[in-house]
Amino acid sequence: FEEREKREKPRLDDKVLTSWNALMLKGYVDAYRVFNKLEYLQAAIKNANFIIEKQIKTDGRLHHNYKDGKSSINGHLDDYATVIDAFVTLYQVTFNEKWLQHAKELLEQRESQHWTILVIALESGFSSLATFNRVFKAQLGYAPNAHRKNINLAYSDE
């Protein structure tokens, strides 16, 4: 034990990643649905507000990480996908349109940057759009375009 204490300690990676926070947010919402414990929903809402306040830039784009009170690095595709999905999931339990509005704005932000499903598939490491669509549908139960259509349908009265 004494010899081990003499070794250099591993560095601590204590940054906050936007996509991981979105996954946690969705996990809290799922836990709230299953166990009906209000503290899970409150944790999800607190996390969602953190993402809005700290991880969304003034121009509407996402940051990728947060550390020592500072957000940095432009958001990656997985940041947008997980945050949009988490906000839609949060809307489904709260019916607060704030979450759906934020999801829509983030989706529009990505679209304004000319992200097609093919580009998304290739950036995500898939060799073809067909493979991406198959995996996406197997994981989420619907095709990639259906998610976008669902968000647009929710705002069809505007």
KEMIVEX-672317 format. One line per field, with one value per residue: residue in one letter; chain; x, y, z of N, C-alpha, C, O in turn; residue number from 1. Coordinates in Angstrom, 3 decimals, m for minus. Layout:
BEGIN
residuo: c(A_...)
cadena: c(A_...)
n.px: c(X_...)
n.py: c(Y_...)
n.pz: c(Z_...)
ca.px: c(X_...)
ca.py: c(Y_...)
ca.pz: c(Z_...)
c.px: c(X_...)
c.py: c(Y_...)
c.pz: c(Z_...)
o.px: c(X_...)
o.py: c(Y_...)
o.pz: c(Z_...)
num: c(NUM_...)
//
This chain:
BEGIN
residuo: c(F_E_E_R_E_K_R_E_K_P_R_L_D_D_K_V_L_T_S_W_N_A_L_M_L_K_G_Y_V_D_A_Y_R_V_F_N_K_L_E_Y_L_Q_A_A_I_K_N_A_N_F_I_I_E_K_Q_I_K_T_D_G_R_L_H_H_N_Y_K_D_G_K_S_S_I_N_G_H_L_D_D_Y_A_T_V_I_D_A_F_V_T_L_Y_Q_V_T_F_N_E_K_W_L_Q_H_A_K_E_L_L_E_Q_R_E_S_Q_H_W_T_I_L_V_I_A_L_E_S_G_F_S_S_L_A_T_F_N_R_V_F_K_A_Q_L_G_Y_A_P_N_A_H_R_K_N_I_N_L_A_Y_S_D_E)
cadena: c(A_A_A_A_A_A_A_A_A_A_A_A_A_A_A_A_A_A_A_A_A_A_A_A_A_A_A_A_A_A_A_A_A_A_A_A_A_A_A_A_A_A_A_A_A_A_A_A_A_A_A_A_A_A_A_A_A_A_A_A_A_A_A_A_A_A_A_A_A_A_A_A_A_A_A_A_A_A_A_A_A_A_A_A_A_A_A_A_A_A_A_A_A_A_A_A_A_A_A_A_A_A_A_A_A_A_A_A_A_A_A_A_A_A_A_A_A_A_A_A_A_A_A_A_A_A_A_A_A_A_A_A_A_A_A_A_A_A_A_A_A_A_A_A_A_A_A_A_A_A_A_A_A_A_A_A_A_A)
n.px: c(0.828_1.913_3.885_2.302_1.032_3.052_3.156_2.323_m0.805_m3.742_m5.061_m7.875_m10.861_m13.144_m15.004_m18.159_m20.279_m22.425_m24.077_m24.047_m25.271_m27.796_m28.566_m28.657_m30.710_m32.883_m32.902_m33.641_m36.253_m37.404_m37.142_m38.831_m41.271_m41.564_m41.276_m42.684_m41.698_m41.372_m38.962_m37.254_m38.287_m37.954_m35.144_m34.596_m35.736_m34.179_m31.697_m32.302_m32.764_m30.188_m28.837_m30.106_m29.442_m26.612_m25.461_m26.526_m25.806_m25.908_m26.655_m28.179_m26.968_m25.460_m23.154_m20.440_m19.151_m18.644_m16.848_m15.365_m17.035_m17.284_m18.425_m17.531_m16.244_m17.838_m21.041_m21.500_m22.923_m24.096_m24.638_m26.702_m28.663_m29.180_m29.980_m32.227_m33.899_m34.124_m35.416_m37.866_m38.825_m39.056_m41.060_m43.175_m43.904_m44.393_m45.902_m45.250_m44.804_m42.493_m40.277_m40.638_m40.503_m37.827_m36.597_m37.462_m36.246_m33.535_m33.444_m34.067_m31.828_m29.801_m30.702_m30.444_m27.801_m27.349_m27.489_m27.979_m29.719_m28.056_m25.488_m25.434_m25.480_m23.036_m21.200_m21.585_m20.277_m21.276_m21.309_m23.113_m26.249_m28.427_m27.643_m27.431_m30.146_m31.381_m30.208_m30.911_m33.727_m34.039_m33.079_m34.656_m37.226_m38.475_m38.151_m35.464_m36.488_m39.040_m38.884_m38.287_m40.601_m42.533_m41.944_m42.410_m45.154_m46.220_m46.148_m47.821_m49.978_m49.106)
n.py: c(m1.197_1.269_1.639_1.875_4.295_6.056_6.272_8.159_9.681_8.875_11.166_13.270_13.198_15.413_16.744_17.855_16.300_17.123_15.301_13.069_14.099_14.521_11.882_11.017_12.661_11.651_9.103_9.685_10.601_8.252_6.669_8.090_7.612_4.855_4.443_6.496_8.571_11.734_13.108_12.138_13.199_15.897_16.025_15.498_17.745_19.770_19.100_19.442_22.193_23.060_22.295_24.007_26.543_26.532_25.060_25.693_27.911_31.507_31.858_29.665_27.253_24.173_23.546_21.262_20.406_21.075_22.665_23.683_25.939_26.841_26.576_24.817_23.974_23.195_21.691_18.222_15.884_13.790_15.114_16.889_15.024_13.451_15.381_16.539_14.269_13.754_16.106_15.888_13.561_14.479_16.380_14.627_13.660_15.894_17.650_20.231_22.676_24.039_22.321_20.866_22.938_23.763_21.423_21.448_23.824_23.128_21.038_22.441_24.074_22.241_21.419_23.801_23.884_22.240_19.421_16.406_13.264_11.370_12.530_12.570_9.811_8.987_10.535_9.397_7.043_4.980_2.911_3.111_4.606_2.897_0.966_2.607_3.474_1.004_0.249_2.466_2.264_m0.260_0.256_2.416_2.001_3.308_4.943_7.239_9.640_9.726_10.681_13.391_14.100_13.649_15.673_17.902_17.522_17.996_20.683_21.560_23.249_25.806)
n.pz: c(0.000_0.771_m1.183_m3.435_m2.923_m3.467_m6.174_m9.145_m9.222_m11.119_m13.541_m12.982_m14.636_m14.870_m16.386_m17.700_m19.888_m22.524_m23.971_m22.274_m20.024_m21.067_m21.524_m18.883_m17.947_m19.400_m18.292_m15.653_m16.140_m17.123_m14.820_m13.119_m14.407_m13.955_m11.129_m10.003_m8.389_m7.244_m6.847_m8.819_m11.178_m10.572_m10.493_m13.164_m14.403_m13.264_m14.359_m17.099_m17.140_m16.496_m18.847_m20.669_m19.608_m19.408_m21.512_m23.974_m26.465_m27.022_m29.653_m30.110_m30.634_m29.456_m26.776_m26.267_m23.916_m20.347_m17.834_m14.830_m14.550_m17.148_m20.461_m23.409_m26.673_m29.678_m29.990_m30.687_m33.021_m31.526_m29.156_m29.877_m30.738_m28.416_m26.541_m27.775_m27.882_m25.115_m24.214_m25.571_m24.366_m21.726_m22.079_m22.618_m20.125_m18.564_m20.027_m20.519_m22.747_m23.128_m23.173_m25.515_m27.322_m27.025_m27.966_m30.612_m31.521_m31.313_m33.156_m35.495_m35.540_m36.125_m38.637_m40.042_m40.347_m42.378_m42.025_m43.204_m43.153_m44.261_m43.914_m41.127_m40.635_m41.772_m40.283_m37.851_m38.078_m39.600_m42.502_m44.523_m45.475_m45.327_m43.422_m41.154_m40.917_m40.367_m37.901_m36.312_m36.368_m35.169_m32.604_m31.645_m32.560_m34.637_m37.830_m38.750_m39.946_m38.897_m36.287_m36.624_m38.048_m36.058_m34.198_m35.831_m36.362_m33.877_m33.799_m35.776_m35.689_m35.597)
ca.px: c(0.000_2.794_4.524_1.272_0.800_4.147_2.920_1.541_m2.238_m4.366_m5.735_m9.318_m11.634_m14.374_m15.822_m19.552_m20.583_m23.825_m24.816_m24.195_m26.294_m29.093_m28.890_m29.047_m32.023_m33.869_m32.953_m34.467_m37.653_m37.839_m37.278_m40.052_m42.414_m41.664_m41.402_m43.561_m41.068_m41.255_m37.570_m36.640_m38.726_m37.291_m33.741_m34.608_m36.000_m32.981_m30.690_m32.720_m32.511_m28.735_m28.499_m30.588_m28.726_m25.149_m24.956_m27.046_m25.200_m26.871_m27.129_m29.013_m26.187_m25.054_m21.770_m20.198_m18.760_m18.687_m15.893_m14.917_m17.911_m17.170_m18.798_m16.646_m16.315_m19.133_m21.728_m21.432_m24.208_m24.699_m25.171_m28.003_m29.613_m29.581_m30.705_m33.553_m34.658_m34.407_m36.424_m39.155_m39.237_m39.483_m42.365_m44.182_m44.389_m44.782_m46.756_m44.791_m44.372_m41.135_m39.315_m40.843_m39.999_m36.364_m36.248_m37.694_m35.210_m32.275_m33.581_m33.948_m30.428_m29.054_m31.119_m29.910_m26.393_m27.370_m27.235_m28.927_m29.618_m26.862_m24.321_m25.512_m25.091_m21.605_m20.449_m21.745_m19.431_m21.921_m20.777_m24.178_m27.499_m29.291_m27.209_m27.825_m31.603_m31.719_m29.801_m31.744_m35.071_m33.959_m32.852_m35.710_m38.542_m39.004_m37.122_m34.958_m37.377_m40.251_m38.642_m38.447_m42.012_m43.276_m41.740_m43.108_m46.591_m46.591_m46.218_m48.525_m50.996_m48.488)
ca.py: c(0.000_2.441_1.792_2.363_5.702_6.843_6.413_9.299_9.390_9.147_12.463_13.244_13.742_15.863_17.584_17.470_16.159_17.422_14.085_12.211_14.716_14.248_10.480_10.959_13.303_10.683_8.044_10.175_10.607_6.846_6.233_8.717_6.877_3.525_4.446_7.598_9.353_13.110_13.581_11.784_14.211_17.154_15.929_15.616_19.148_20.521_18.803_20.086_23.627_23.231_22.233_25.239_27.720_26.463_24.357_26.260_29.218_32.570_31.689_28.466_26.027_23.494_23.282_19.841_20.101_22.112_22.386_24.853_27.074_27.307_25.670_24.968_23.049_23.120_20.427_17.192_15.332_13.024_16.075_17.331_13.905_13.033_16.471_16.611_13.108_13.941_17.155_15.331_12.637_15.291_16.930_13.576_13.456_17.160_18.387_21.619_22.870_24.598_21.276_20.575_24.105_23.669_20.315_21.919_24.805_22.416_20.326_23.438_24.505_21.219_21.463_25.014_23.617_21.314_18.039_15.447_11.971_10.706_13.100_12.072_8.402_8.863_11.080_8.464_5.883_3.953_2.902_3.404_5.110_1.742_0.400_3.569_3.401_m0.270_0.305_3.487_1.708_m1.356_0.815_3.334_1.534_4.080_5.424_8.562_10.718_9.737_11.541_14.760_14.300_13.745_17.016_18.849_17.345_18.620_22.130_21.797_24.276_27.143)
ca.pz: c(0.000_0.844_m2.489_m4.355_m2.606_m4.041_m7.613_m9.602_m9.268_m12.422_m13.633_m12.798_m15.752_m14.220_m17.261_m17.887_m21.307_m22.806_m24.347_m21.097_m19.181_m21.690_m21.237_m17.471_m17.866_m19.880_m17.293_m14.536_m16.580_m17.144_m13.424_m12.614_m14.979_m13.361_m9.666_m9.619_m7.319_m7.705_m6.842_m10.099_m12.138_m10.205_m10.930_m14.628_m14.742_m12.876_m15.367_m18.343_m16.993_m16.601_m20.272_m21.304_m19.099_m19.536_m22.675_m25.219_m26.723_m27.314_m31.030_m30.165_m30.820_m28.226_m26.397_m26.046_m22.538_m19.319_m16.767_m14.074_m14.807_m18.522_m21.539_m24.567_m27.808_m30.341_m29.791_m31.722_m33.415_m30.429_m28.192_m30.376_m30.760_m27.069_m25.880_m28.405_m27.402_m23.680_m24.057_m26.003_m23.304_m20.585_m22.445_m22.562_m18.754_m17.935_m20.961_m20.571_m24.126_m23.104_m23.538_m26.928_m28.053_m27.042_m28.863_m31.986_m31.849_m31.529_m34.423_m36.558_m35.537_m36.864_m40.039_m40.656_m40.636_m43.514_m41.615_m43.757_m42.479_m44.785_m43.222_m39.754_m40.658_m42.040_m39.153_m36.735_m38.299_m40.414_m43.865_m45.477_m44.910_m45.038_m42.141_m40.125_m40.747_m39.744_m36.493_m35.677_m36.184_m34.203_m31.267_m31.200_m32.962_m35.757_m38.754_m38.373_m40.377_m38.070_m35.121_m37.102_m38.362_m34.804_m33.652_m36.700_m36.163_m32.601_m34.021_m37.026_m35.501_m35.564)
c.px: c(0.870_3.471_3.523_1.006_1.879_3.950_2.116_0.080_m2.774_m5.047_m7.242_m9.989_m12.994_m15.204_m17.233_m19.805_m22.082_m24.614_m25.032_m25.225_m27.678_m29.517_m29.340_m30.444_m33.109_m34.008_m33.791_m35.947_m38.196_m38.048_m38.538_m41.289_m42.636_m42.005_m42.299_m43.019_m40.764_m39.812_m36.846_m37.023_m38.060_m35.822_m33.652_m34.804_m34.804_m31.879_m31.031_m32.477_m31.023_m28.317_m28.912_m29.729_m27.234_m24.661_m25.523_m26.499_m26.280_m27.412_m27.940_m28.264_m25.765_m23.542_m21.651_m19.884_m18.779_m17.714_m15.472_m15.720_m17.896_m17.576_m17.864_m16.901_m17.741_m19.728_m21.587_m22.836_m24.880_m25.236_m26.562_m29.029_m30.097_m30.352_m32.117_m34.436_m35.046_m35.484_m37.807_m39.701_m39.733_m40.844_m43.464_m44.695_m44.871_m45.833_m46.445_m44.172_m42.993_m40.123_m39.429_m40.318_m38.471_m35.903_m36.377_m36.604_m33.860_m32.306_m33.432_m32.512_m29.582_m29.408_m30.543_m28.430_m26.259_m26.968_m28.328_m28.759_m28.397_m25.605_m24.282_m25.028_m23.588_m20.772_m20.511_m20.958_m20.075_m21.408_m21.844_m25.413_m28.427_m28.940_m27.638_m29.326_m32.020_m31.388_m30.670_m33.129_m35.071_m33.822_m34.049_m37.115_m39.182_m37.843_m36.674_m35.886_m38.623_m40.082_m38.848_m39.912_m42.840_m43.138_m42.478_m44.625_m47.046_m46.756_m46.999_m49.600_m50.414_m48.691)
c.py: c(1.257_2.706_2.358_3.845_6.609_7.092_7.665_8.877_9.661_10.520_12.284_13.910_14.143_16.814_17.010_17.424_16.333_16.153_13.170_12.782_14.473_12.805_10.317_11.552_12.313_9.518_8.440_10.190_9.179_6.313_6.836_7.973_5.544_3.586_5.557_8.385_10.747_13.593_13.214_12.803_15.548_17.155_16.082_17.069_20.026_20.325_19.490_21.598_23.943_23.239_23.523_26.433_27.705_25.902_24.844_27.676_30.243_32.467_30.404_27.171_25.460_23.522_21.778_19.522_21.330_21.716_23.706_26.108_27.585_26.213_25.905_23.868_23.018_21.732_19.505_16.682_14.566_13.944_16.525_16.206_13.546_14.127_16.605_15.476_13.274_14.998_16.663_14.382_13.400_15.928_15.878_13.315_14.746_17.917_19.885_21.836_23.518_23.570_20.927_21.721_24.077_22.557_20.754_22.903_24.137_21.640_21.291_23.950_23.526_21.279_22.687_24.857_22.520_19.893_17.170_14.136_11.215_11.218_12.596_10.626_8.250_9.410_10.133_7.171_4.765_4.055_3.206_3.916_3.953_1.108_1.305_3.472_2.131_m0.257_1.299_2.906_0.573_m0.828_1.612_2.941_2.327_4.584_6.827_9.710_10.823_10.641_13.002_15.055_14.435_15.131_18.041_18.741_18.014_20.129_22.464_22.870_25.682_27.873)
c.pz: c(0.000_m0.500_m3.500_m4.138_m3.185_m5.540_m7.919_m9.748_m10.683_m12.400_m13.511_m13.997_m15.198_m15.078_m17.364_m19.386_m21.537_m23.117_m23.146_m20.138_m19.752_m21.452_m19.783_m17.282_m18.286_m18.897_m16.087_m14.915_m16.602_m15.727_m12.807_m13.120_m14.264_m11.872_m9.124_m8.419_m7.864_m7.758_m8.140_m11.168_m11.839_m10.635_m12.450_m15.044_m14.388_m13.919_m16.689_m18.278_m17.046_m18.072_m20.964_m20.898_m19.411_m20.868_m24.005_m25.346_m27.039_m28.744_m31.210_m30.374_m29.472_m28.032_m26.153_m24.590_m21.649_m18.224_m16.136_m14.416_m16.228_m19.501_m22.716_m25.578_m28.385_m30.174_m30.988_m32.013_m32.278_m29.341_m28.609_m30.287_m29.362_m26.344_m26.463_m27.886_m25.929_m23.469_m24.490_m24.934_m22.079_m20.858_m22.270_m21.151_m18.096_m18.737_m20.964_m21.946_m24.233_m23.607_m25.009_m27.792_m28.133_m27.976_m30.319_m32.404_m32.107_m32.842_m35.595_m36.663_m36.341_m38.338_m40.737_m40.980_m41.688_m43.141_m42.204_m42.998_m42.980_m44.083_m41.780_m39.699_m40.840_m40.891_m37.960_m36.934_m39.103_m41.846_m44.910_m44.741_m44.534_m43.697_m40.995_m39.855_m40.025_m38.245_m35.728_m35.372_m35.160_m32.780_m30.767_m31.632_m34.083_m36.594_m38.360_m38.757_m39.507_m36.862_m35.510_m37.403_m37.096_m34.190_m34.497_m36.537_m34.868_m32.753_m35.286_m36.911_m35.537_m36.871)
o.px: c(0.569_3.616_3.867_0.774_1.647_4.525_1.348_m0.221_m2.305_m5.542_m7.794_m9.699_m13.890_m16.006_m17.453_m19.569_m22.900_m25.703_m26.094_m25.970_m28.629_m30.692_m30.280_m31.261_m34.123_m35.109_m34.557_m36.799_m39.315_m39.012_m39.238_m42.231_m43.775_m42.900_m42.639_m43.779_m40.001_m39.465_m35.909_m36.185_m37.646_m35.313_m32.734_m34.115_m34.458_m31.211_m30.151_m32.035_m30.630_m27.534_m28.150_m29.335_m26.648_m23.560_m25.038_m26.694_m27.430_m28.515_m28.347_m28.857_m25.719_m22.769_m22.643_m20.303_m18.910_m17.737_m15.253_m15.163_m18.438_m17.132_m17.458_m17.687_m18.714_m19.017_m21.557_m23.798_m26.090_m26.200_m27.489_m30.144_m31.295_m31.288_m33.086_m35.582_m36.175_m36.373_m38.808_m40.895_m40.723_m41.685_m44.564_m45.802_m45.676_m46.571_m47.276_m43.140_m42.396_m39.220_m38.418_m39.756_m37.896_m34.924_m35.512_m36.094_m33.129_m31.307_m32.747_m32.034_m28.745_m28.529_m30.188_m27.878_m25.185_m26.202_m29.471_m27.772_m27.762_m24.747_m23.219_m24.252_m22.947_m19.745_m19.582_m20.966_m19.473_m21.112_m21.520_m25.588_m29.135_m29.828_m28.150_m29.741_m32.905_m32.191_m31.116_m33.637_m36.006_m34.387_m34.423_m38.093_m40.323_m36.704_m37.427_m36.057_m39.204_m41.035_m39.510_m40.416_m43.760_m44.120_m43.106_m45.317_m48.157_m47.420_m46.847_m50.090_m51.165_m48.238)
o.py: c(2.212_3.858_3.213_4.574_7.803_8.027_8.162_7.836_10.576_10.966_11.256_15.063_13.308_17.591_15.820_18.411_15.755_15.955_12.560_12.033_14.245_12.533_9.577_11.004_12.162_9.005_7.633_9.833_8.927_5.594_6.162_7.732_5.158_2.882_5.567_8.810_10.910_14.402_13.911_13.218_16.254_18.179_16.726_17.563_20.933_21.282_20.060_22.202_24.979_24.090_24.073_27.238_28.759_26.233_24.440_28.522_29.886_32.940_30.082_26.095_26.176_23.522_21.107_18.483_22.461_20.585_24.704_27.197_28.656_25.071_27.034_22.951_22.835_20.728_19.943_17.020_14.677_13.589_16.541_16.418_13.357_13.828_16.764_15.700_12.966_14.814_16.984_14.398_13.006_16.004_16.203_12.803_14.699_18.732_20.700_21.249_23.539_23.904_20.714_21.493_24.338_22.727_20.469_22.823_24.535_21.590_20.988_24.230_23.936_21.200_22.612_25.605_21.945_19.245_17.200_13.936_10.493_10.424_12.238_10.261_7.469_8.825_10.082_6.300_3.704_5.144_3.523_3.684_4.027_0.753_0.830_3.395_2.162_m0.698_1.007_3.040_0.458_m1.403_1.503_3.491_2.052_4.646_7.543_10.653_11.902_11.302_13.754_16.124_15.252_15.697_18.952_19.758_18.539_20.775_23.563_23.357_26.657_29.009)
o.pz: c(m0.716_m0.910_m4.316_m5.103_m3.374_m6.097_m7.095_m10.332_m11.361_m11.365_m13.902_m14.319_m15.072_m14.561_m17.138_m20.082_m20.822_m22.579_m23.017_m19.507_m19.005_m21.207_m19.491_m16.542_m17.605_m18.693_m15.561_m14.101_m16.154_m15.464_m12.052_m12.366_m14.002_m11.401_m7.941_m7.548_m8.817_m8.619_m8.529_m11.968_m12.759_m11.091_m12.959_m15.936_m15.145_m14.310_m17.333_m19.255_m17.581_m18.493_m21.759_m21.743_m19.656_m21.309_m25.062_m24.473_m27.294_m29.018_m32.326_m30.299_m28.472_m28.990_m25.867_m24.081_m22.116_m17.739_m16.822_m14.553_m16.502_m19.391_m22.990_m25.341_m27.654_m30.210_m32.139_m31.323_m32.084_m28.664_m27.798_m29.810_m29.149_m25.603_m25.720_m27.498_m25.547_m22.638_m23.850_m24.634_m21.462_m19.963_m21.824_m20.985_m17.165_m18.184_m21.362_m22.270_m25.310_m24.374_m25.678_m28.863_m29.189_m28.702_m31.147_m33.521_m33.014_m33.559_m36.572_m37.762_m37.145_m39.196_m41.913_m41.787_m41.864_m43.854_m41.748_m42.291_m42.212_m43.697_m41.272_m38.815_m40.137_m40.546_m37.154_m36.065_m39.271_m42.337_m46.054_m43.545_m43.530_m42.922_m39.982_m38.699_m39.171_m37.423_m34.618_m34.259_m34.367_m31.850_m29.599_m31.126_m34.453_m36.133_m37.700_m37.983_m39.392_m36.449_m34.795_m37.059_m37.051_m33.713_m33.957_m36.568_m34.798_m31.941_m35.819_m37.930_m35.509_m37.020)
num: c(1_2_3_4_5_6_7_8_9_10_11_12_13_14_15_16_17_18_19_20_21_22_23_24_25_26_27_28_29_30_31_32_33_34_35_36_37_38_39_40_41_42_43_44_45_46_47_48_49_50_51_52_53_54_55_56_57_58_59_60_61_62_63_64_65_66_67_68_69_70_71_72_73_74_75_76_77_78_79_80_81_82_83_84_85_86_87_88_89_90_91_92_93_94_95_96_97_98_99_100_101_102_103_104_105_106_107_108_109_110_111_112_113_114_115_116_117_118_119_120_121_122_123_124_125_126_127_128_129_130_131_132_133_134_135_136_137_138_139_140_141_142_143_144_145_146_147_148_149_150_151_152_153_154_155_156_157_158)
//
